[in-house]
């Protein structure tokens, strides 16, 4: 663990005193300020920047183990905008950057762990048994499901407030049928990890989604896990290739009256097009 201390406002009177005290205690010090102090020791790193500059604050926080925040505007300055932008906005920037830096450090530690690397290797080779043994050691709240119930995968049916073209929806459904539903991952969380992506499915047809894929009970084949906190289901496979039907709601209410009126005709056209593509359709 690094012992690097970031001192914001480290070129001011109090910041310099704090800087020197940290050095006396054997700490490495980085100063973040708009100006450099004439008496800054050579071993102290200096990062020039404004606390209101989010990118500069993020760069200053990178690799820091502790942060001492000393940037502030006092009310006697009589500039209300400056007072709030520095004291409130600047502190908000620092808190966000500190959290992001800490999270990145945690992710690096987790991804270097033996259990995580074993899970990634099992996923890559399709070793179902090894993956099932490794996943609980990484993600809390994953419950293996011996035989999953009917599972649902909503399809985005609108873009910018308008129904997507029928041909586009049909093409997406055909890709799911022929190539499988693609797993996604962009975060270190169950079902969202980029190295352990999974297909996220729902245990019930959501009432606010008019178009969805329904995978019959037991159809997924791959090991299925349930998230204890949300009740959602995960299939750990790069692509979920399994039989499904398309569920279409006969009616659909939205906050936009025009959408409500347009939906029946759009739904009817979609049902015809799906039938022509030999895709089974049923009412939700």
N, C-alpha and C positions, 0 to 999 in steps of 0.2 A: 504494500500500500504506500502510495506517495505521501510525503510529508509537506507537500507544497501548499503554502498559504497565500491566498489572494487577498490583497488589501485594496479595496476600492477607495479612491480619494487618498491614496497613499503618499501623495506629494504635499498634502497639507500639514499643518502643525501637529494635530493629533495623529494623523496617518503616519507621519515620520517617527513619532514616538513609539507607536505600535510596531512599525516596521523594525525598529532597532531592538525592541524587546523580544520580538519573535526570533531575530537573528541570534540574540544572546542565548535563547533556548535551543539553538541548533536547528531551527526550522529553515527551509528554503522559502523565499519570499518572492512574490510577483506583485508589482504595483500596477494598478489600473487608474489612470488619471488623464486629464486633458493636457497637463503640463508635467514636465519632469523636474524633480527636485535637484538643486545644485549639489546637495550632499548625499545623493543616493550612492550607496556602496556598489562597487562593480559587480558583486555577486548577486545583487538584487535585480531580477528581470523587470523590465518596464514595458508596459503595453499602453500605448496612447489611444484614448477613445473617450466618447461621451456616454454617460450612463443611459442616455435616452436612445442610443443607437443599439438596437437589439442584436444585430450581427456582431458588433464590436464586443458587446457584453458576453455573447456566447463564446467568442474566440478567447476572451480573457479567462473564462471559467473552465476551459478545457484542461483536464488533468489536475485541477485543484482538489485538494483534500479538505480544505477548510476555507471559508470565506468570511472576511471581516469587512462589513459594509460601513463606510464612513462618508459617503457622498450625501450632501443635503443642502437645501436652500433654506435659509432662515426667514421668518416672516418680515423682518425689518427690510428685506429687499424690496417689498411693496410691489412685486410683480407676480400677480396671482397665477398667471399662466405658467411662468417659469417655476414657481413654487410647486405647483401640482405636477407638471411634466417631469421634474427632477425627482421629487420626493415620492410621488405615487407611481408615475409611469416608469421611472428609473428602477425603483424597488421591484415593481412587477416584472420588468425585464430581467433583473438579477435573479429573482426567485424562479422564473421559468427556465433560465439558462442553467441555474444550479441543479434543478430537478432533472433537466435533460442530460447534463453531464453525469449525474449520479446514476441515472437509468442506463446510460450507455456503458458505464463501468460495470454495472450489474449484469447487463447482457453479455458482455465479454467474458465475465467469470462463469456465467451459466453455460455458455456455448463451448467453453474450454473443458467443462466437466466430463468425466468418463462416461457417465450415464447418458448425457446428451449426445456425445459422439457415437455411442453404441446404438442409440435410437435412430440417428441419421443414417448410419451404415445399414441397419436392418430395413429401414424405409427404402433406401436406394436399391437393395437387392431383393426386396419383396419378401423378406423373412418375417412372416406374420407372427410366429411364436415369439421371436426375439423382440419384435416391436411391441407386442402386447406386454411383455415383461418389463420393457424399458420405460414406456410412456408414464405409468403411475409414479415413477421416481422423478419425473420432470414436471408434470402438470398435476396439480391438486384438483380433485373433484371430477375426475374422469371415471365413469362407471361403464364397464363392458356390458354390452347388451347381447345375450345369446341369440335372441330372435327379435329383431326390431319390429315395431308396428308399422302401419302405413306411414310413409315419410313424404314430406312435401318440399318442393323447391320452387319458390316464386320466381316468375320472370318479370323483368322490367317491361312494362307495357306502354309507358309514356316517356316522352323526351321533351323537355322544356314546356311541360304542361299540355302537350298534344299527344294523342295516340300514335304510337310508332306505326309505320307502314305495315300492312298485313304480311307482305312478302318478306319483310325483314324478320318478323316474329317467326314465320314458318321456317325460314332459313336457320334461325337459331335453334329451333326445336329439332330440326333435322340433324344439325351438328351434334346436339346432345345425344340423339339417338344413334348416330353413326360413329361418332368419335368419343362420346362420353362427356359427362359434366366435368369441367376442369376445376381442380382444386386451386385454392387461392391462399396466399400467405404474405403478410407484410409486417408482422409484429411477433414478439416472443410471447405467444399466448396460445391456448389450445385451439387448434384449427386455423390459426392465423400465422404460424411460424413459417418463414420463407424456406427453411430447410426441412420442415415437417408439415407441408400444407395438407389440408383436408377439405373435403366437401361438406359444407354446413347445410343441414336439413332440419326441417321443423316437424314436430310431432303432431301438429294439427294444422288444418288449412286456415291461414289467417283471413279474417273477414274483410280486411282492407286490401286484399290482393285478388284481382279478378282472373288472373291467368297464372297457372302453376302446374308443375309436373308432380304427378303422384306415383311414388314407388310403392308397389304393394308390399305387404308384410313379408319379410324374409327375402325380398328380391335383390337387395343390395349385395348379398354374398360376402363382401369384404367384412372384416371385423368392424362392428359399429359400436361407438361409445356415446354415452349420454353425459352432457354437462350438468352436474348436480345443481349448480346455481341458477341456470337459465332454463333447463329442460330441453335444450336443443341437442341435436344429434350430429356426430362427426363420423365420416368415413375416411380413414387414413389411406388414401390412394391418390396417385397423380391425376387419375381420371376415373370417374364412376361410370362404369358401363353396366347398365341394368335396365330391364324393361320398365316402361312407365306409360301412363296415360296422361293426356292433357286435360286438366280441369278448367272449365269455363263457368263463371258465375252467370246465371241468367239475367240478373239485374245487378247494378252497381251504383252506389250513391257516392257522390263526391261533393265537396264544398262549392264546386263550379257547376252551375245549372246546365251550361252548354255541354260539359263533359257527360253529365248524366243523360242528356237527351241524345248525344251522339253515340253512346256506348252500345245500345242494342244493335244498330246497323253495323257498327264496327265488329262486334262480337259475331254476328251472323256471317259476315264476310270471312272472318278468321276461321270459323268452324268449317265452312265450305272448303277453304284453302287447305286446312289441315287434313280434312277427309280426302281431298284429291292427292295429298302427299302420303296417303296410307298411314296417317298418324291417328291412333285411337283417341276419341274425344268423349268426355262425359261431363255432366253438369255437377258443379260443386254443391 
